[in-house]
Amino acid sequence: MTMSEYHNPVLLKESIDALVLNPDGVYADATFGGGGHSREILNRLNNGRLIAFDRDSDAIANAPEDKRLTMVHNNFRFIHNYTLLYAREGLDGILADLGVSSHQFDTAERGFSFRYSAPLDMRMNAQGVRTATDIVNSYTQEELEKVLKIYGEVENARKVAQLIVAARSKAKILTTDDLDKSIAAALPTFAEHKYLAKVYQALRIEVNEEMRSLEKFLYGAAESLRKGGRLAVITYHSLEDRMVKNFIKAGNIEGNENKDMFGRSIAPFKAVNRKPVIPEEAEIEKNTRARSAKLRIAEKI
């Protein structure tokens, strides 16, 4: 399987141009996915090294043979642990592309997409314990409403939660079809797919603990980078982008600026780009999944 069949890397040139400033440095790709960003980092390195993370065994199996590459089959939230193991001197740059890979969306049995009839799974790590089936069948109505509202920004989240609870009282919700049918009464006539995408996004984020993982990753990245090292993060929805923006600005996900006794900010980063970099129209035409992408770049102070 080629990289382009597996996943088209978003904002490839923009992110790697900003990241790899030292061809002999040590870098991390926190979200290997289809490996497009990792391959481009390796193309830019001479004697440098790359540590790449992914919790999906399919992604690990797709890694290139390169003595400069160390693959880590684990969640990127543990980046600082592995930096201590493989690069005690610290990293020169860290990249994270927070999008779900095209391969995961397009592999029907993974249950990430309403486009396919499949078991309601959504685990990025197939060895993970909890699936989307577990969530829709065991969470209380209030818990479901909270997940849908916070992680999917789903309009009328209460009604959707009520419909799920009502449906599962008759029969367990096991597949994407079961879920779609259970909430059909809440779907708007002219934006059905957009609405379903929000519901599926919310469940996927909850299954994989994506926001908690991102928070731990950001703190770990700040610890792992050397002074002058760069962090490049590509986000795809407002929750992620707000968290990354706040962390770059203030060193915490709430965006609360802390200052020293002289009134100077003690945030670990300074923003390299004041506004996020977004894909050009030509890239969006080739890859529609790039349309919501935003790249933020920061430098360790």
C-alpha positions as CSV (number, residue, x, y, z in Angstrom):
1,M,0.0,0.0,0.0
2,T,1.4,3.4,-1.0
3,M,1.3,6.4,1.3
4,S,-1.1,8.2,-1.0
5,E,-3.5,5.2,-0.8
6,Y,-3.3,5.2,2.9
7,H,-3.5,8.9,3.7
8,N,-2.9,12.2,1.9
9,P,-0.7,14.3,4.3
10,V,-2.3,17.7,4.8
11,L,-0.2,21.0,4.7
12,L,2.9,18.8,4.0
13,K,5.3,21.5,2.7
14,E,4.1,24.2,5.1
15,S,4.5,22.1,8.2
16,I,7.8,20.5,7.4
17,D,9.4,23.7,6.1
18,A,8.5,25.3,9.5
19,L,9.7,22.3,11.5
20,V,12.9,20.9,10.1
21,L,15.5,23.7,10.5
22,N,18.4,21.4,11.4
23,P,19.0,18.4,9.1
24,D,21.1,16.7,11.9
25,G,18.5,17.2,14.6
26,V,16.2,14.8,16.4
27,Y,12.5,15.1,15.5
28,A,9.2,13.5,16.5
29,D,6.1,12.8,14.4
30,A,3.5,12.3,17.1
31,T,0.9,11.0,14.7
32,F,2.5,8.8,12.1
33,G,-0.7,7.8,10.4
34,G,0.0,7.1,6.7
35,G,3.6,8.3,7.2
36,G,3.5,11.1,4.7
37,H,4.8,13.7,7.1
38,S,7.4,11.3,8.5
39,R,8.7,10.5,5.0
40,E,9.1,14.1,4.2
41,I,10.9,14.8,7.5
42,L,13.3,11.9,6.7
43,N,13.8,13.4,3.2
44,R,15.1,16.6,4.9
45,L,17.4,14.9,7.3
46,N,21.1,14.1,6.9
47,N,22.4,12.5,10.1
48,G,19.2,13.4,12.0
49,R,16.8,11.0,13.6
50,L,13.0,10.7,13.8
51,I,10.8,9.1,16.5
52,A,7.3,8.4,15.2
53,F,4.2,7.5,17.3
54,D,1.0,5.7,16.4
55,R,-1.4,3.6,18.4
56,D,-2.8,1.9,15.3
57,S,-1.0,-1.3,14.4
58,D,-2.0,-0.8,10.7
59,A,0.0,2.5,10.7
60,I,3.0,0.8,12.4
61,A,3.0,-1.9,9.7
62,N,3.1,0.8,7.0
63,A,6.4,2.3,8.3
64,P,9.4,2.6,6.0
65,E,12.6,0.8,6.6
66,D,15.0,3.5,7.7
67,K,17.7,3.2,10.3
68,R,17.1,6.9,11.3
69,L,13.5,6.1,12.2
70,T,12.3,4.7,15.6
71,M,8.6,3.6,15.6
72,V,6.7,3.8,18.9
73,H,3.4,1.8,19.1
74,N,1.8,4.0,21.7
75,N,-0.4,7.1,22.3
76,F,1.3,10.4,21.7
77,R,0.4,11.5,25.2
78,F,3.5,9.6,26.4
79,I,5.9,11.7,24.2
80,H,8.0,12.9,27.1
81,N,8.6,9.4,28.4
82,Y,9.9,8.3,25.0
83,T,11.9,11.4,24.6
84,L,13.7,10.6,27.8
85,L,14.3,7.1,26.5
86,Y,15.4,7.9,22.9
87,A,16.6,11.5,23.0
88,R,17.6,12.6,26.4
89,E,19.2,15.8,25.0
90,G,15.7,16.9,23.8
91,L,14.0,17.2,20.5
92,D,14.5,19.8,17.8
93,G,11.0,19.6,16.5
94,I,7.6,17.9,17.1
95,L,4.8,17.5,14.5
96,A,1.2,16.4,15.3
97,D,-1.4,16.0,12.6
98,L,-4.6,15.5,14.7
99,G,-6.8,14.2,11.8
100,V,-8.1,10.7,11.6
101,S,-6.3,9.0,8.7
102,S,-8.1,8.4,5.5
103,H,-7.2,4.7,5.9
104,Q,-9.2,4.6,9.2
105,F,-12.2,6.3,7.7
106,D,-12.1,4.2,4.6
107,T,-11.7,0.8,6.3
108,A,-15.4,0.0,6.8
109,E,-15.0,-2.5,9.6
110,R,-13.3,0.1,11.8
111,G,-16.7,1.8,12.2
112,F,-15.4,5.4,11.9
113,S,-17.8,6.5,9.2
114,F,-21.5,6.5,8.6
115,R,-20.8,5.9,4.9
116,Y,-20.4,2.2,5.6
117,S,-22.5,-0.5,7.3
118,A,-20.2,-1.8,10.0
119,P,-19.8,-2.6,13.7
120,L,-19.8,0.6,15.8
121,D,-16.2,0.5,16.9
122,M,-14.1,3.7,16.3
123,R,-11.0,2.5,18.3
124,M,-7.8,4.0,16.9
125,N,-6.0,1.3,18.9
126,A,-7.7,-2.0,18.0
127,Q,-6.6,-3.4,21.3
128,G,-8.4,-0.7,23.2
129,V,-11.0,-1.8,25.7
130,R,-13.9,0.6,25.0
131,T,-15.8,1.0,21.7
132,A,-18.5,3.3,20.5
133,T,-20.9,0.5,21.0
134,D,-20.1,0.5,24.7
135,I,-20.7,4.2,24.9
136,V,-24.0,4.4,23.1
137,N,-25.4,1.4,25.1
138,S,-24.1,2.2,28.6
139,Y,-23.8,6.0,29.0
140,T,-26.7,7.7,30.7
141,Q,-28.8,10.2,28.7
142,E,-27.1,13.1,30.5
143,E,-23.6,11.7,29.7
144,L,-24.4,11.1,26.1
145,E,-25.8,14.7,25.8
146,K,-22.6,16.1,27.3
147,V,-20.4,14.1,24.9
148,L,-22.4,15.2,21.9
149,K,-22.6,18.8,22.9
150,I,-18.9,19.3,24.0
151,Y,-17.1,17.1,21.5
152,G,-19.4,17.3,18.5
153,E,-21.0,20.7,19.1
154,V,-24.2,18.8,18.0
155,E,-27.3,21.0,17.8
156,N,-30.2,19.5,19.8
157,A,-27.8,17.1,21.6
158,R,-30.5,16.4,24.2
159,K,-33.0,15.1,21.7
160,V,-30.3,12.9,20.1
161,A,-29.4,11.4,23.5
162,Q,-33.0,10.8,24.2
163,L,-33.5,9.0,20.9
164,I,-30.4,6.8,21.5
165,V,-31.6,5.8,25.0
166,A,-35.1,5.1,23.6
167,A,-33.7,2.9,20.8
168,R,-31.4,0.9,23.0
169,S,-34.2,0.1,25.4
170,K,-35.8,-2.0,22.5
171,A,-32.6,-3.5,21.1
172,K,-28.8,-3.0,21.6
173,I,-27.2,-0.5,19.2
174,L,-24.4,-2.5,17.5
175,T,-23.8,-1.0,14.1
176,T,-23.5,2.2,12.3
177,D,-26.9,1.5,10.7
178,D,-28.4,0.9,14.1
179,L,-27.1,4.3,15.3
180,D,-28.2,6.2,12.2
181,K,-31.7,4.7,12.4
182,S,-32.0,5.5,16.1
183,I,-31.4,9.2,15.6
184,A,-33.1,9.6,12.2
185,A,-35.8,11.7,13.7
186,A,-33.3,14.4,14.8
187,L,-31.5,14.7,11.4
188,P,-32.1,17.9,9.5
189,T,-33.4,17.3,6.0
190,F,-30.9,19.4,4.1
191,A,-27.7,18.7,6.2
192,E,-28.0,15.1,7.2
193,H,-24.4,14.1,6.5
194,K,-23.0,17.2,8.2
195,Y,-25.1,16.4,11.3
196,L,-24.1,12.8,11.3
197,A,-20.4,13.8,11.0
198,K,-20.7,15.8,14.2
199,V,-22.3,12.8,16.1
200,Y,-19.6,10.4,14.9
201,Q,-16.9,12.9,15.7
202,A,-18.2,13.3,19.3
203,L,-18.3,9.5,19.8
204,R,-14.8,9.0,18.2
205,I,-13.3,11.6,20.5
206,E,-14.8,10.0,23.6
207,V,-13.8,6.5,22.6
208,N,-10.2,7.5,22.1
209,E,-10.0,10.1,24.8
210,E,-8.6,12.5,22.2
211,M,-8.9,15.7,24.1
212,R,-7.3,14.3,27.3
213,S,-4.5,12.8,25.1
214,L,-4.0,16.1,23.4
215,E,-3.7,18.0,26.7
216,K,-1.1,15.5,28.0
217,F,0.7,15.6,24.7
218,L,1.0,19.5,24.7
219,Y,2.5,19.5,28.2
220,G,4.8,16.6,27.2
221,A,5.9,18.4,24.1
222,A,6.8,21.5,26.1
223,E,9.0,19.3,28.3
224,S,10.5,17.4,25.4
225,L,11.7,20.2,23.1
226,R,15.0,21.9,23.5
227,K,15.2,25.7,23.6
228,G,14.6,26.9,20.1
229,G,12.8,23.7,19.1
230,R,9.6,23.9,17.2
231,L,6.1,22.5,17.7
232,A,3.8,22.2,14.6
233,V,0.2,21.1,15.2
234,I,-2.4,20.6,12.5
235,T,-6.0,20.7,13.9
236,Y,-9.4,20.0,12.2
237,H,-12.0,21.3,14.6
238,S,-12.5,24.2,16.9
239,L,-12.0,22.3,20.2
240,E,-8.6,21.1,19.2
241,D,-7.5,24.4,17.7
242,R,-8.6,26.4,20.8
243,M,-6.7,24.1,23.0
244,V,-3.5,24.3,20.9
245,K,-3.9,28.1,20.5
246,N,-4.3,28.6,24.3
247,F,-1.3,26.4,25.1
248,I,1.0,28.2,22.7
249,K,-0.2,31.6,24.1
250,A,-0.2,30.8,27.8
251,G,1.3,27.3,28.5
252,N,-2.1,25.9,29.6
253,I,-5.2,24.7,27.8
254,E,-7.4,27.3,29.5
255,G,-5.3,30.2,28.0
256,N,-4.7,31.8,31.4
257,E,-1.5,33.8,31.2
258,N,0.9,33.5,34.1
259,K,3.5,36.1,34.7
260,D,6.7,36.3,36.8
261,M,7.4,39.0,39.4
262,F,8.5,41.4,36.7
263,G,5.2,41.0,34.8
264,R,6.8,38.9,32.0
265,S,4.8,35.9,30.6
266,I,6.2,32.5,31.6
267,A,4.6,30.6,28.8
268,P,7.0,28.0,27.3
269,F,6.3,28.9,23.7
270,K,6.2,31.9,21.4
271,A,3.9,31.7,18.3
272,V,5.8,31.6,15.0
273,N,2.6,32.4,13.0
274,R,0.1,34.9,14.5
275,K,-2.7,33.3,12.4
276,P,-3.0,29.6,11.6
277,V,-1.8,28.5,8.2
278,I,-4.6,27.0,6.1
279,P,-4.5,24.9,2.9
280,E,-4.6,26.6,-0.4
281,E,-7.6,26.0,-2.7
282,A,-5.6,23.6,-4.9
283,E,-4.9,21.3,-2.0
284,I,-8.5,21.3,-0.9
285,E,-9.6,20.4,-4.4
286,K,-7.3,17.4,-4.4
287,N,-8.2,16.4,-0.8
288,T,-11.5,17.6,0.6
289,R,-10.5,16.5,4.1
290,A,-8.0,19.3,4.2
291,R,-10.7,22.0,4.1
292,S,-10.9,22.4,7.9
293,A,-7.2,22.1,8.6
294,K,-5.3,24.7,10.5
295,L,-1.5,24.7,11.2
296,R,-0.1,26.4,14.3
297,I,3.6,26.7,14.8
298,A,5.4,27.6,18.0
299,E,9.0,27.9,19.2
300,K,10.3,26.8,22.7
301,I,11.6,29.8,24.5
